Each structure stands twice: as structure tokens, then as C-alpha cells.
Amino acid sequence: MSRVLIVAGPADADFAEEVRRTTRGLDIEIAQSLPVAEQRAVLLVWSAVAPATAADIPTLIDLWSRGRLVIARRDDTALPLGLGDLDTLPAGAPVRETAFKLLHAALAPGEGAAVAAPPPPPPPLPESLTPVFEAAPAAMAPSARRWPMAVAVAVLVLAAAGGAALWLQ
């Protein structure tokens, strides 16, 4: 079984063959339809002779989410509902660019579809510190919370006054 599949309609078979020749050495199979539950890297050659059907959409979205799908347009035919927002190679893209993207999907899957995972949540605080951080602000009265700020301002004013007095002498 090959590592890469090019899905192209009969009208786009020449383009698919040219991509296969450009990738020299990579084992590529060309098909006119997408097999069910495909796991290989796939180049979907999209044109008016659409090689994919509505039934293929879940498989194509799964391939895209794993960075294993490249869509190359051959004309301005709209992609089916569900694929319209995906990045595609434009109709005029050179065969070399298409082959490069396909090689990247085959050899470095997962980097094409940059869906960033959310960062892991921070570890919980130890139980000995949790009451201090959660209860302290609520337990302090409003005037008690202002007291440290007033002290800090007073210290800064005195320091500035002392510095000015030394400078004037």
C-alpha cells in the first residue's frame, strides 16, 4: 500500500500524474474516488469534475485535522459544504508547489492544520496555601486593604523628599 493517495477525476488525471512524477520516489497511488476511512496523506484535486461526494466530507475533515489533506483547485468550482473554509492551493498553483505540500503532508503530518490545543490548566495550589489566597482579600475590610498602599505612598514621598534635600545641599 502506498503512503500517499491522489484523488482526481478523469479530467484531472494528467495533473495527478504530473504531481506523481514531480515527487520522484514517493509511493503514490492515483484514484478517482476516496476510499472509506482513508488514513494516508491525500491530495484532493478539485475541479468541475469533482472527485469527492458529500459522503466523503467526514473523512476529508478528519484527514485535514490530522494535517494529511492537501486540496489543489484546478478551476473556480466551489468546494462542498464543510470544506469551503479549508486552505487550498489556487487553480494556477505550479505542480511543484502542489507536490511540495503533498510531500509535507505525507512526511510531517499534523503540522499542516495548526489547530492549537488549549494550554493545560495550572496545577492546583496546595491545600495549605489555598485558604490564604482565597480568604485574605475577602476577609480584609476596605480600609484595611488601602492601608498598605498608603504606607507605600508615604515611603515614596519621604524618600523623594530626602533625596531632594540631599541634592540641594
C-alpha positions as CSV (number, residue, x, y, z in Angstrom):
1,M,0.0,0.0,0.0
2,S,1.3,3.4,-0.9
3,R,1.9,6.2,1.6
4,V,0.1,8.8,-0.5
5,L,-3.2,8.9,-2.4
6,I,-4.1,11.4,-5.1
7,V,-7.8,11.6,-5.7
8,A,-8.6,13.2,-9.1
9,G,-11.4,12.9,-11.6
10,P,-10.8,11.7,-15.1
11,A,-10.3,15.2,-16.4
12,D,-7.6,15.9,-13.9
13,A,-5.7,12.6,-14.4
14,D,-2.8,14.3,-16.3
15,F,-2.3,16.8,-13.4
16,A,-2.3,13.9,-10.9
17,E,0.3,12.0,-12.9
18,E,2.5,15.1,-13.2
19,V,2.4,15.6,-9.4
20,R,3.3,11.9,-9.0
21,R,6.3,12.3,-11.4
22,T,7.4,15.5,-9.6
23,T,7.6,13.8,-6.2
24,R,10.1,11.2,-7.6
25,G,10.5,8.2,-5.3
26,L,7.4,8.7,-3.1
27,D,5.0,5.8,-3.5
28,I,1.8,7.4,-4.8
29,E,-1.5,5.8,-5.8
30,I,-3.9,7.7,-8.0
31,A,-7.7,7.0,-7.6
32,Q,-10.9,8.5,-9.0
33,S,-12.7,8.3,-5.6
34,L,-11.8,8.5,-2.0
35,P,-11.8,5.1,-0.2
36,V,-13.8,4.9,3.0
37,A,-11.9,5.8,6.2
38,E,-8.7,6.7,4.3
39,Q,-5.6,7.1,6.6
40,R,-2.9,8.0,4.1
41,A,-1.9,11.6,3.1
42,V,-4.4,12.7,0.4
43,L,-4.2,15.2,-2.4
44,L,-7.7,16.1,-3.5
45,V,-7.6,17.6,-7.0
46,W,-10.8,19.7,-7.1
47,S,-12.5,20.8,-10.3
48,A,-15.8,20.8,-12.0
49,V,-15.4,17.0,-12.3
50,A,-15.5,16.8,-8.5
51,P,-13.9,13.5,-7.3
52,A,-15.4,13.8,-3.8
53,T,-19.0,13.4,-2.7
54,A,-20.9,14.6,0.3
55,A,-20.3,11.2,1.9
56,D,-16.5,11.8,1.7
57,I,-16.7,15.1,3.8
58,P,-16.2,13.5,7.3
59,T,-13.2,11.5,6.0
60,L,-11.7,14.7,4.4
61,I,-12.3,16.8,7.5
62,D,-10.6,14.0,9.6
63,L,-7.6,14.0,7.2
64,W,-7.4,17.8,7.4
65,S,-7.5,17.8,11.2
66,R,-4.5,15.5,11.2
67,G,-2.6,17.5,8.6
68,R,-2.9,14.8,6.0
69,L,-5.1,16.6,3.4
70,V,-4.0,18.9,0.6
71,I,-6.6,20.4,-1.7
72,A,-5.5,21.6,-5.1
73,R,-8.0,23.5,-7.2
74,R,-8.0,23.2,-10.9
75,D,-10.7,25.8,-11.5
76,D,-13.1,28.1,-9.6
77,T,-15.6,25.4,-8.7
78,A,-16.9,25.8,-5.2
79,L,-15.9,23.3,-2.6
80,P,-18.7,21.3,-0.9
81,L,-20.3,22.5,2.3
82,G,-17.9,21.7,5.1
83,L,-14.7,22.1,3.1
84,G,-15.2,25.7,1.9
85,D,-13.1,27.2,4.8
86,L,-10.1,25.0,4.3
87,D,-6.9,26.3,2.8
88,T,-6.5,25.3,-0.8
89,L,-3.9,25.7,-3.5
90,P,-5.2,28.1,-6.1
91,A,-6.0,26.9,-9.7
92,G,-2.8,28.5,-11.1
93,A,-0.5,26.9,-8.5
94,P,2.5,25.2,-10.1
95,V,2.8,21.5,-9.9
96,R,6.0,21.8,-7.8
97,E,4.2,23.7,-5.1
98,T,1.4,21.1,-5.1
99,A,4.0,18.3,-4.9
100,F,5.8,20.1,-2.0
101,K,2.6,20.5,0.0
102,L,1.8,16.8,-0.6
103,L,5.2,15.7,0.5
104,H,4.9,17.8,3.6
105,A,1.6,16.2,4.5
106,A,3.0,12.7,3.9
107,L,6.3,13.2,5.8
108,A,5.4,15.7,8.5
109,P,1.6,15.1,9.2
110,G,0.0,17.3,11.8
111,E,1.9,20.4,11.0
112,G,-0.4,21.5,8.2
113,A,-3.6,22.1,10.2
114,A,-2.5,24.2,13.0
115,V,-5.3,23.8,15.4
116,A,-3.8,24.9,18.6
117,A,-4.7,22.9,21.6
118,P,-5.6,24.9,24.7
119,P,-2.9,25.2,27.3
120,P,-3.2,22.8,30.2
121,P,-4.8,24.3,33.3
122,P,-2.4,25.4,36.0
123,P,-1.8,22.9,38.8
124,P,-4.0,23.4,41.9
125,L,-2.5,25.2,44.9
126,P,-1.5,23.0,47.8
127,E,-4.3,22.9,50.4
128,S,-2.1,24.7,52.9
129,L,-1.9,27.8,50.6
130,T,-5.5,27.8,49.2
131,P,-7.2,29.3,52.2
132,V,-4.6,32.1,52.5
133,F,-5.0,33.2,48.8
134,E,-8.8,32.8,48.6
135,A,-9.8,34.1,52.0
136,A,-7.4,37.0,52.6
137,P,-8.9,39.6,50.2
138,A,-12.4,38.8,51.3
139,A,-11.6,38.9,55.0
140,M,-9.9,42.3,54.8
141,A,-12.1,45.4,55.3
142,P,-11.9,48.0,52.6
143,S,-9.9,50.4,54.8
144,A,-7.5,47.5,55.7
145,R,-6.8,46.9,52.0
146,R,-5.9,50.6,51.5
147,W,-3.5,50.7,54.4
148,P,-0.6,49.0,52.6
149,M,-1.0,51.4,49.7
150,A,-1.0,54.4,51.9
151,V,2.2,53.2,53.6
152,A,3.9,52.6,50.2
153,V,3.0,56.1,49.0
154,A,4.2,57.7,52.3
155,V,7.6,55.9,52.0
156,L,8.0,57.0,48.4
157,V,7.2,60.6,49.3
158,L,9.7,60.6,52.2
159,A,12.4,59.0,50.0
160,A,11.8,61.6,47.3
161,A,11.9,64.5,49.9
162,G,15.1,63.1,51.4
163,G,16.7,62.8,48.0
164,A,15.8,66.3,47.1
165,A,17.1,67.7,50.4
166,L,20.5,65.9,49.8
167,W,20.7,67.2,46.3
168,L,20.0,70.8,47.4
169,Q,22.9,70.8,50.0
